[in-house]
Amino acid sequence: MRQGVQFDTRRLIPPILVIGVIGVLAAAVIGTGDSVSTVLSVFATRFLGIFIEAVPFLLLGTLVSGLIEAFISAEDIARWVPRNAFFATLIGTFMGFTFPVCECGVVPVVRRLYTKGLPMSVGVTFLLAAPVINPVVLVSTYVAFGFGTVLILRFAITALVAFVIGLVFAVAARPQDVLQPTSLAPVMGGSGVMLTLPKPKRKSLLVGLRDALVMAGDEFFEMGRYLIIGSLLAAAMQTLVSQDVLLALGRGPVVSVIVMQGLAFLLSVCSTVDSFLALAFAGTFTTGSILAFLTFGPMVDIKSTLMFAGVFKRRVVLYLILLPLLLTMLIGIWMNLNVAF
């Protein structure tokens, strides 16, 4: 390696994960006793199911990202978002009604908003809250569970957890310590605050749409690699770990919550349809564990974890997994122990 040239360790992630997937499939063949062709068939079916379900929402997210780049300026962000950290983070909690995207589509939208100067904590809050707090998920949850405890608490818990984590980032972190260089706003002050820039000239509609489509295409292929890797991992884990085994563990106020959180992470089901999967567990699992599934899964799963790596530094990705995991776990266990549903 020549002096002065640094090796990007992120290049090692795809081959390592591919090797991991092969190892998991080999373990599935050994553990189940099925033939290689049977295991590969199951794996391929599950991979395609996860990937095909997620791709339309990633496409939607990259289109929104392109439109943001073409038509929204840093001055617009500065005008829309309050300077007060508390109220700015509160707005981030409910931005999903403005940008109705799931966990696959929200990542490119957040990254584009960051390059426009969106406060870091607002982006974190929006990233965690938007996959649930948007009109599409509101309707799907209502269709599955009706208007009642699950619908209300799913939105309340998601809003609370996302808001608290957003405030933690607002108080304890700086943008340059959290975001990848490509996610930072082009011009930053030393404190991470956008400097005053001349107001750019607005693009015409046709020019803006052309630029939006070009940028959406670039973003789609860049973020799509993370989606593919995440889908491969999710399918491999589903092939190795039998859902019957997980269901057998789902008893009791504590274990049921942990099992459902693990199931949400492994299955990586899109938030727009996960209510119907959760409904299938409603008669077997505790209500607290169902809520943990419906709140933690949309915030963090295998697909979104890999996509986080394109926006945030690796240490921060770990925080974005552990903080939602612990908060939703504590809330779910507390509800099982203290609330009579």
QUICOR-V21258 format. One record per residue. N is the residue number from 0. RES is the residue in one small letter. SS is DSSP state (H for helix, E for strand, L for the rest). Layout:
n = <N	N>
res = <RES	RES>
ss = <SS	SS>
//
This chain:
n = <0	1	2	3	4	5	6	7	8	9	10	11	12	13	14	15	16	17	18	19	20	21	22	23	24	25	26	27	28	29	30	31	32	33	34	35	36	37	38	39	40	41	42	43	44	45	46	47	48	49	50	51	52	53	54	55	56	57	58	59	60	61	62	63	64	65	66	67	68	69	70	71	72	73	74	75	76	77	78	79	80	81	82	83	84	85	86	87	88	89	90	91	92	93	94	95	96	97	98	99	100	101	102	103	104	105	106	107	108	109	110	111	112	113	114	115	116	117	118	119	120	121	122	123	124	125	126	127	128	129	130	131	132	133	134	135	136	137	138	139	140	141	142	143	144	145	146	147	148	149	150	151	152	153	154	155	156	157	158	159	160	161	162	163	164	165	166	167	168	169	170	171	172	173	174	175	176	177	178	179	180	181	182	183	184	185	186	187	188	189	190	191	192	193	194	195	196	197	198	199	200	201	202	203	204	205	206	207	208	209	210	211	212	213	214	215	216	217	218	219	220	221	222	223	224	225	226	227	228	229	230	231	232	233	234	235	236	237	238	239	240	241	242	243	244	245	246	247	248	249	250	251	252	253	254	255	256	257	258	259	260	261	262	263	264	265	266	267	268	269	270	271	272	273	274	275	276	277	278	279	280	281	282	283	284	285	286	287	288	289	290	291	292	293	294	295	296	297	298	299	300	301	302	303	304	305	306	307	308	309	310	311	312	313	314	315	316	317	318	319	320	321	322	323	324	325	326	327	328	329	330	331	332	333	334	335	336	337	338	339	340>
res = <m	r	q	g	v	q	f	d	t	r	r	l	i	p	p	i	l	v	i	g	v	i	g	v	l	a	a	a	v	i	g	t	g	d	s	v	s	t	v	l	s	v	f	a	t	r	f	l	g	i	f	i	e	a	v	p	f	l	l	l	g	t	l	v	s	g	l	i	e	a	f	i	s	a	e	d	i	a	r	w	v	p	r	n	a	f	f	a	t	l	i	g	t	f	m	g	f	t	f	p	v	c	e	c	g	v	v	p	v	v	r	r	l	y	t	k	g	l	p	m	s	v	g	v	t	f	l	l	a	a	p	v	i	n	p	v	v	l	v	s	t	y	v	a	f	g	f	g	t	v	l	i	l	r	f	a	i	t	a	l	v	a	f	v	i	g	l	v	f	a	v	a	a	r	p	q	d	v	l	q	p	t	s	l	a	p	v	m	g	g	s	g	v	m	l	t	l	p	k	p	k	r	k	s	l	l	v	g	l	r	d	a	l	v	m	a	g	d	e	f	f	e	m	g	r	y	l	i	i	g	s	l	l	a	a	a	m	q	t	l	v	s	q	d	v	l	l	a	l	g	r	g	p	v	v	s	v	i	v	m	q	g	l	a	f	l	l	s	v	c	s	t	v	d	s	f	l	a	l	a	f	a	g	t	f	t	t	g	s	i	l	a	f	l	t	f	g	p	m	v	d	i	k	s	t	l	m	f	a	g	v	f	k	r	r	v	v	l	y	l	i	l	l	p	l	l	l	t	m	l	i	g	i	w	m	n	l	n	v	a	f>
ss = <L	L	L	L	L	L	L	L	L	L	H	H	H	H	H	H	H	H	H	H	H	H	H	H	H	H	H	H	H	H	H	H	L	L	L	H	H	H	H	H	H	H	H	H	H	H	H	H	H	H	H	H	H	H	H	H	H	H	H	H	H	H	H	H	H	H	H	H	H	H	H	L	L	H	H	H	H	H	H	H	L	L	L	L	H	H	H	H	H	H	H	H	H	L	H	H	H	L	L	L	L	L	L	L	H	H	H	H	H	H	H	H	H	H	H	L	L	L	L	H	H	H	H	H	H	H	H	H	H	L	L	L	L	L	H	H	H	H	H	H	H	H	H	H	H	L	L	L	H	H	H	H	H	H	H	H	H	H	H	H	H	H	H	H	H	H	H	H	H	H	H	H	L	L	H	H	H	H	E	L	H	H	H	L	L	L	L	E	L	L	L	L	L	E	L	L	L	L	L	L	L	L	L	L	H	H	H	H	H	H	H	H	H	H	H	H	H	H	H	H	H	H	H	H	H	H	H	H	H	H	H	H	H	H	H	H	H	H	H	H	L	L	H	H	H	H	H	H	H	L	L	L	L	L	H	H	H	H	H	H	H	H	H	H	H	H	H	L	L	L	L	L	L	H	H	H	H	H	H	H	H	L	L	L	L	L	H	H	H	H	H	H	H	H	H	H	H	H	H	L	L	H	H	H	H	H	H	H	L	L	L	E	L	H	H	H	H	H	H	H	H	H	H	H	H	H	H	H	H	H	H	H	H	H	H	H	H	H	L	L	L>
//
